[in-house]
Structures are given as structure tokens and as C-alpha cells.
Amino acid sequence: MSAARTGPSLTLKTREAISGWLFVSPILAGFLIFFVGPLIAVFYYSTTEWNLLSQQSSFVGMDNYVDALTRNDTFWHVLGNSLIFAAGLVPLNMALALGLALALSKPMRGVVIFRTVFFAPVITSAVAWAIIWTFLLQHESGAVNQALSLVGIDGPNWLHEPRWAMASVIVTRVLKTVGLNMILYIAALQSIPRDYEEAARLEGANGWEIFRRITWPLLAPTTLVIMVITVVGSLKVFDHIYLMTGGGPQNATLVLAFYIYEQGFKFFNTGYASALAVVLFVLILALTILQMLLKAVRK
């Protein structure tokens, strides 16, 4: 008697595909639940007039976007502040990170200690960092102005004068985050073969020519990654603004991320805050794509 027939067996390729999907399913589920789901919800809320306090909601279509882009002058002021913050932070951060990396990538005595000192602020609590700098930048009793007074300079009220507040926040943010970019540049520099530099020196090239023609071009992929990370981080800054200036003085440091917080959790305009969040998302996405396209064109 012939054995009973069973269902068709799965091929090896099919079994491997099922196993692969089972392995990635937890990550995929988390991505859909905690990223895609909230993203879709924000897009939906941006088309409503929803007050978080009263829990009353009504569909308004694109009115929130129209109001932000055409009727709300504060939005353009806030957007300008965000771009000024990014324009000041990104080049300063990258230039300082590259300079530190070039100095600390070479073997020398105590190099690990110096790397640790410059990287320590990255893992320091942002709250503690902002509070400390708030005290340091006080007008009369702050350590910065006291140090300036020793050389006869009367320092300004850094965080309470519109022309100085933005610069103060930018510099303190750079000092907080530059260590991460420094480490990335050091890793990239150490991956460059020494043969290139030795061959260039045999041909009579000096240090600047080696950096300009060999080191800097080979750092291009790392520079692109650092630039994208730094730009995105600068446009999403919130903690430093909240703790050091609260968006003041006279809205001089009111950036888009903090403005979204105010609209959503201070004035409870959830729909309008969601529309602003979508604008911020589109802005970050556009700048990221632009940077990648510029890098591709240069190649």
C-alpha cells in the first residue's frame, strides 16, 4: 500500500525567505508601529483643527499650512531663526571637528586623554550642560564675563540681548556636539592608507598639498554623513533653546522645533503644531536630498 500523500513541500528558497521574514519581523513591526504609524497620524492631525485641551476636532484640510505660510508672520521669523542657527552651527562644528581630528589622529603622548576630554560633552546630560552654561554666561556673576573683565572687557548680557543670544546658543551647542563629529573624522583619517601620504612626500608635496589633494577628497563620504547628521540635528534643536533662552529675548532664538512645542503643548493647538512638524520634516528631507545631490554632482 502506498504511503499517504502529504502537502507539497516548500522549496529551499521559499523556506529561506520565510525564515528571513521571521527574523526581521520584530524590527519591521516596531518600525511600522513606532515610526510609520505616528508619521501617518501627524499628517492626518495636520489637516484638522484639534485642541488638545478640549479634545474637540474638526477637519480643515490644508488651512493650517495656508495659515503658516501666508498669514502667520511669526512662522517666517521662526524659520529664519532655524536657518540662521543651522548656518552658524554646521560650518563651525564641522571645521572644529576636522581640526581636532587632524590634531588628535596622530600618535602622541596623552592623545587618548585629549580625545576623552573633547568627547565627554557628547555623553553629558544636555540638561546639565545647558544649566551650567546658563550660569557661566550670566551678566555680572558669570565666569565668562568675569574672565573678560580681567583683560578690561565689559562682556554683554549674553542670553538676554537679542544680538548675542543666538551666537551664545550656537557656540554652546557646538561645544556639546563637536566630539561626535571629531570621532567620526578620526576614524576616517585612520582608515586612509599611509602609502598615499608617503608617496606624496617623496614627490615633494607639503602638508597643505597632501591635505588638499589626498586627505580631503578621501574624507568626502565621511564629510557627507557628518554634514547630514549635523544639519538635521541643528534643525531639530530644542533642549538648549528651552533651557537657556526659552526662545527669547524678543523671539531672537525662537526656532521651529521649539515653536512646534509651544503650539502643541503650551497653546494646545495640536493640529497647527502637526502642520508645523510636517513642514519641518519636509525641510529636513529637502536639505538632506540637496546635500546628497550636490555631493553626487561633484563626483
N, C-alpha and C positions, 0 to 999 in steps of 0.2 A: 504494500500500500504506500503510495507516495505521500511525502510529508506535506502538512498543511502549508499553504502559501501565506506568507506574511506580506505586509505592505511594501511598497518599493523602497529600497534602501537609499539613503541620501549619499550623494557623491562626496568625495573628499573636499572638493571646492566649496560645496554648499555647507558642509559641516564646519569648515574653517571660517566661512562668512558668518555663520550663526554664532560661533564661539567669539569672533571678533566683536560682533554687536553686543553680545552679553557682557564682554569685558568693558566696553565703553559706555554701556547703558547708564551706570550710575552718574558718570560725568555728564553725559548727554541730558539726563533727566534734570540734574542740577542746573545745567546751562539754560534749559528751556524754562524751568520754574523760576530761577532767581535772576535771569538776565532777559530772556526774550519776553517772558510774561510781564514783568514790570515795564519794559520798554513799550510794549503794546498798550499797557494801561496808561502810561504817560501821554502817548499820542491821543488816546481817547479822552482823557481828562482835559487835554489842551483845547478840545472842541466844546467844552462845557463851561458854564458859569457855576462853579461849585464852591460854596462857602463851607470850610471845614468845621467851623464852629456851629452853624445852624444845620448842617447836613442837608441843605437844600441845593438841588442841582437842576440845571436846565441846559438843553443843547443850544449852543450859539454858533456852531460852525467855525468859521475862520475869524470871528470877531476879535478874539484875543490876540491873534497875530496882527491883524489890521491895527488894533489899538496900540500895540507895542511899536510897530514900525512906522506909523503915520501920525498918531495922536499923542503919544507919550514922549515928551522931550527928555524926561529923566532916563529913559531906556538908552538913548543915543549917548547921553553923558556917561552912563554906566558902561556901555560897550566901549566907548573911547578910553575910559579908565582901565578896562581889562586889556585892551590892546597896548596901552602905554606900559602897563605892568609887565606884559609879556615882552614887549620890545626892550625894556630895560633889564629884565631878569635873564632872558635867554642868552644874549651875547656875553653878558658879564659872567654868568655861570659857566658857560662853555669855555670861554677864554681862560678863566681862573682854573677850571678843572684841567684843561690841557697843560697849562703852565705847571701846575702842581704835579701832574703825571710825568711830564718830561723831567722834572727835578727829582722825583721820587721813584722813577722806574729803574734807575741805575743802582748797582750795588754800592752801598756806602754804609758807614757805621751809623747805627741808630735809625736806619730808614724805616724799620717796622714801627718804631715809636712815633715817628712823624706821620706815617700813614694812619696809625690808630688815632692820633690827635685830630686829624682832619676828617676822619670818617666818623668819629664819635658823635658829632651833632646829628648825623643821619638817624641814629638809633635812639637819640634823646627824645623824650616826650615833647611833642610840638607845643603842648600847653605850657610846660615848664620853660621851654626855650623862649616863647613869646612873653611870658610874665617876667622872666629875667631881663630881657631886652627892654621891656617897658620901664622897668626901674632904672636900667642903665642910661636910657635916653630921656630921663626926666630933666626939666629945665635947669633948676638950680642945684638939686641934690644928686643928679645923675652922674655916674662915674665918667661918662664921655665928656660932658661939659666941664667937669672938674679937671679932667686931664687937659682939655683945651685951654682952660684958664691959666694953667701953669706956663703956657707959652704966650699969654696975652691975648687969647682969642675968646670972645664972648659968644659961646655957642647958642644956637637958636633953640626954641622950644620944639624939638624935633617932631613930636607926634601931634602937636596942636597948632601947627602952622601949615596951611594948605600946600605951599610950595616945597616944604620939607617932608611932609608926612609920607607921600608916595615913595620918595627916594629912601626914606628910613625903612619902610616895609620891604622894599625890593632888596636892599643890602642885607637885612637880617634874614630874609628868605634865602638869598644866595648862600650865605654862610651856613645855613641849616642844611642845604641840599647838595652843595658842591662836592661833598665827599663821595657820594654815589657815582657821579659822573667821573670823578678822578679815578676811582677804582676801575671803571669800565675802560677808561683810556689807558691805564697802566696795563691791564690785561691785553689790550690790543697792541700796545707798544712791545710787550714782551713776546708776542706771537710773531713779530716781524723778524725774519732771519737776519742774523748779524752779517751774513755774507754780503748783503747789499751795501751796507754802510762801509764795510772794509774795502769792497771793490771801488766804491766812490772815492774813498780817501786815497787809494792808490792812484786814482786818476787826477788827484789834486783838488777835489771838492772840499769846500769848507763846511762848517757846521750848518750854516743857514741854507746853503745849496742842498745839502743832504736832507734837511727837513723839508724844504720846499718841493724838491723833485722826487724824493723817495718816501719819506715818512708820512707826510701829509696826504699824498694820494692813496697810500695803503691804509690810512685811517678813515677813508671815506665811508665804508659801510658802518663802522662804529659811530662816526660823526652823525650819520643819518639817524641811527637808532637813538642816540643821545638827544639830538635835536627834537625828534618827535616826542620823546618822553618829557623833555623839559618844556616844550610848548604846551603840551596837554596839561602838565602839572601847573603851569603858570596860569592857564585859563580856568582851572578848577580851584584855585586857591581860596580858602575860606577861613581856616583856623587862625592864621596870622592877622587877617583883617578883623575878624570877630574879637580877638583878644587884645590887639594892640590899638586899634583906632575905632572899631565899630562902624567903619565906613566913613568916618569924619576925618578931619574937620571940614564942614561945609560940603560934604559928599565928595571930598577930594580923593578918597581911597575906596569909594563905593564901587566894587567890581561886580560882575554879573552873577557869580556864584553866591555872593553874599546878598545881592538884591533878590535872587530867587528865594533864598531862605527867608528874607523879610516878608516877601509877598505871601509865601506859603504858611509860615509859622508865626508871624507877627500880626499880619493883617488877615490871615486865614483865606486868602484868595487862591485856593488850590488850583483852579482851572487856569488862571492867569500865570501862576508860578509854573505850571506844567508847560504852558506855551513857551515861557522863557527858557525852561530846561531844554525843550526841543530846539530852540534857536541856538543855545549853547552847544548842543550835540552836533547840529549841522555845521556850526562854525568850526568846531574842533575837527570834524570829519573832513571839511573842505581844506583846512590848513594842512592836515596830515597828507591828504592826497596831493596837494600842491607841492609839498616838500618832496614827496616821492617822485613826482613827475619832473621836478627840476633836477633831481639827482639823476634820473634816467636820461634827461636831455644832455647833461654834462658828460655822460659816458659816451 
